[in-house]
């Protein structure tokens, strides 16, 4: 497993179910490594496609922008390089 994959797994593991579901709603815009790590984390938490889509009347709001993700991943990479 690459450092990038480990960092992605650590990041996805560190966020709440709600945050993970918000990211998953837009996962097709992520690189392959990020998508795969996300799918593994979703499965480990037993979160389903129905959870990602949201139930009727309670849609999952998309992430407003990727800046928060980039900032967190940058911190994870920086920690692993030390």
N, C-alpha and C positions, 0 to 999 in steps of 0.2 A: 504494500500500500504506500502511495506517495505521501509526501508531507502535505501536499494540497488536499488530498483525500482525507487525511487524518484531521486537518484543520476544519474541513467542511463538516465532518462527522462530529467533531467537538462543538462546533458552533450550533449545529442543528440539535444536538443533545442538550445544549444549554438554554434553549428558548422554550417558551411555554407551548402547549398544544395550540392555543389560539394563534400565536405568532407563526408557528410552523404551518398551520392550515392557510393562513394568509399568504405565505410564501408559496405554498403548494398550488394555490389558485393560479399562479403565474409561472409555474415551474418550466414551461416550455421555453421561456426566455432565458433560462439559466444554461450554463455550459453542461456538457454530458456528465462530468464528474460530480457537479453539484446536484444534478437531477438524480443520479444514482444514489448518492449519499442521502438525499431527501427521501427517496422511496424506501430505503432501508430504515430510516428513522420513523417514517410513517407506519411501516409494518411493525416495527418493534413496539410502537405505542398502540397498535391495533386501530389506527385511524383509517377509515375507508374512503372510497371515492364519494360516498354520500356525505361524509364529514367535510370533505373538501368543497363540494358543491354547495353545501349549506342546506338546511331544511327549508321548505317553502315558508316564505315570510321572514326568514332569517338568513339572508345571503351573506357569504363571507366577503368582507371588504378586501379589495386588493391592496397590496403594499403601496403606499403613496409614491415612493421612489426607492431606488436601490442604494441610496447613500448610506442608510443605516447598516445594511448588509455589508457593504464594502468596508465601512469603518470597523465593524466587528471582525470581519475576516482579516483585515490588516493587523488588528491587535493580536489575533490568534497566531498568525504567521510570525509576527514579531516575537511573541513569547516562545514559540518553538525554535526559533533561530538562536536563542540564548542558551 
